[in-house]
Each structure stands twice: as structure tokens, then as C-alpha cells.
Amino acid sequence: MQTAIGEAQWRAISTQDTEELATLIASWAKPGTLLALDGDLGAGKTAFSQFFAKAIGVQGIVNSPTFTIIKEYEGAEMPFYHMDVYRVSLEEADELGLDEYFYGSGVTIVEWASLIEELLPEERLELYLEHTGGEERLIRLKGIGETYAGWCQSLNDREVGKQNG
């Protein structure tokens, strides 16, 4: 059986647009949700993660887990696991027991996820953030699996509605 794949793009003119996307995706999240973030250095991966965390009810400051690798937060209805694997080898990541997070009761965001792609669940939402000048960002999304492909379709439908409205 072939895995469903969907793609979408989100143009963020400002950080508010990035927050809008993070909030929308957070509204769809459920336990076991995995967001795999990649992109240019300084493109907004951590900012996206902070907006997402806020949208699921995480209180307090969410900062980059660059040196701690994994940070756990309590959200309103489920835990939030924030990972940064930039400084971790594939072998080191494999020893961290990431499956407990990926398939657990919370939602996970992995920054620099492509570095551990073979350890990620097959079904996930990949987001690639890139600078397009000033505060503008282009966020390319790839949903792997029926759920995430559906999210991309919903984003595409939403963009068509914006253009026609």
C-alpha cells in the first residue's frame, strides 16, 4: 500500500504569519503528532516551535534545546517534546530512546530533523523554512501519511480561499 503524500506552501510575510501557521497546525495536533523542522540557519524553526507550544497551552518560555537536545513541557491537554538534533550524531540520537517521545502521549517537534531522518516515524509533517528577504519566509510543507497529507490539502484549500476571497 502506497503512503499518502501531500505538499503545501505557506508564505510568511511577518512573524505573525508564522504564528498563524503554527497555531493552525497546533489545532490539528493530537498525541503522537510529529513535526520535522529543517531550514536555513535563523529561518525561524525555534520561533515556529514557540508559537506552536503557546497554541497547545504550554505556559512560560520555550527556548531552543540546542545543548540539552530534548526539552519536555506540559501543554493544556498533552505534553510537548521539543528536540534539536543539530549537534547529535545519528548513533547518539538512536541511543536517546526517541521512539518513547515519537509514539508517546505528546506532540513532538524535531529541529534539524533531516539529520536523523532514518529514526523518524514514517508518518510525519515535514516543514522546511527558508529566508526570502527581510522578515519574509517561505515554509514548504510535506505531509507523509494520510493525516499529514490531509493537513497539507487543508492548507492548500485555505490558500485558494484567501486568493478568491
Buried (B, 14 or more C-beta within 10 A) or exposed (E): EEEBEBBBEBEBEEBEBBBBBBBBBBEEBEEBBBBBBBBEEEBBBBBBBBBBBBBBBBEEEBEBBEEEBBBEBBBEEBBBBBBBBBEBEEEEBBEBEBEEBBEBEBBBBBBBBBBBEEBBBEBBBBBBBBBEEEBEBBBBBBBBBEBBBBBBBBBBEEBEEEEEE
